[in-house]
Structures are given as structure tokens and as C-alpha cells.
């Protein structure tokens, strides 16, 4: 069985919803999960979900949320989207501009090759969260 990459959309903006839809189409290996919690509730939910990547809206993200999350999950891809611009920010310090959702899907997929990593349990079994 192929390992799936769980991608969590943290927030409730229309931009994130559109990104979620566009990620599932080019790469069925992704399990896209929406999470509308914030702050400590979101951090606890992410601990349970064990995502490969978290995508959030840069306009609502705080460093008080992002940096402890990266400290606790050093292999996590934490990706901030700029809804007013055309780029994204990898909080590892790398920045890319003019990327499409297919580019984003390719980047996440390339970072987690099949057969590597642990298989995450289905999101539906983790507190009722789901796409």
C-alpha cells in the first residue's frame, strides 16, 4: 500500500479551500484535511493528525503558532500562502514566487517519496476531523 501524504489546511479562507481542491486533483496520493481550529486547539489537533505538510494563510498566521509547531515537528513542511499575492513562504526560510497549485503539489510530493515515512491513520478516526 502506498504511503499517503496528509496535507492539513489550517484555516477557513476561500483561498485555502481552493488550494485544497486543486491539490487533490493532480495528486491522489494526498489526503487533504481541513482544520478550522486556531492557536493551541490547532496545535493539539495537528499533533493528532500527524500531517506531512500544513498550509495556512499568512495573513492570519502568527509566529507564536508557527515556531513552536516547527520545534515540535522538525520534518513538517509549514507553508504560508499569501492570499493577496502570488507566492508562498516555506517557514524554513525558502521563498518561492509565481507557483501554481500543481507546483505546490509537486513540491510536497517530492519531499515525501512513496515508501518513506510512517503511514498516517485516517483523519476520520482522529476526533472527527475530515476533508
N, C-alpha and C positions, 0 to 999 in steps of 0.2 A: 504494500500500500504506500503511495506517495505521501510524503510529508507535506502538509498544507501550511501556508504562511498565514497566520492570523494578523489582520490589519485592523486596528481599532481607530475609528473616527471619534475623536473626543470633542464633543460639542454638538450643537443643533442647527448650525447655519445651513442655508441652502447650498452654499459653496461646498461644504463638506459632504452633504447628501449627493451632490452631483459627482464629486470625486469618487465616492463610494460606488456609485453606479458605473462609472467609467472604468474603475479598477477591476470589477468583476468580469466585465466583458472580454478584455484581452487576455486575462489570465485566470482561468478557472481554478488554479491551484491556490488562489487567495480565498480566505474566508474573511469577509468584511463584516465587522461588528460595529454598530453604533452605540455610543456611550454618552448619555446626556448629563451625567453627574459632573461635579466640579470639585476642586480643592481636594480635601482629604478623602471624601467619598469616591472621587475618581481614582485617586492613588490606590485605595483599597481594592476597588474593582479591577484595576489594571494588574495588581498583584495576583488576583484570582484568575484573570483571563490569560495571563502569560502570552502577551502578543509578541510578534516578531517586529512589528512597527506600530507606532502611534502617530496619527496625523491630526494636527489641531490647527485652529485658526490663530494666526499670530496676533490678531487684534484683541483676543481675549486671553492669550497665554501670559502667565507670569513666570518670572524666574524662580519664585518661591515654590512653584509647582514643578517646573521643568528640571531644575538642577538636582533636587533630591531624587526625582524619578530616575534620572540618569545615573546617580550614585548607586541606587539600589538595583538597577538593571543596566549594567555597563554595555551589554550587547544589543540593547534596544535601539532601533532606529527611531529617533524622535524627529518628526518632520513638521515644520511650521509652514503653513500656507499663508500667503499674503493675498487676501480676497480683493484688495484694491489694485494689485499689481499683477505681474505675470511671472512671478518666481516662487521659489520655496527656499527655506532655510533648513539645513541639517544642523542641529544644535551641536554637532561635533566640530563646528567651525567651517565646514564646507558650505559654499553657497552656489546655487545654480540658477540660471535665468532662462527664460524662454523654453521651459519644458512643457510638454503635453502630458496628459494623464497616461498615455502609453509609455512615455519616457519614465514617469514615476513608477509605473507597474514594472517596467524592465529593471529599474534600479533596485527595487525591493526584491524582485525575483532573483536577480543576480547575486544579491547579498546573502540569500538563503538557498543554496543549491539543494536539489532533491536528495534525500537520503541523509542530510545533515540536520542536526538539532533533534529535539525531542518532539514527538507528536503531541500537540496540544489537545486536551479534551474538548468536545463540542461546547460551544458557548452556551447553548440552551441548557446544559447541565450545570452551569455555574451561576446560579442565582437568577435565572430567568432572563438574562441579557441575551439579546439576539439581534440579527440584522434588521 
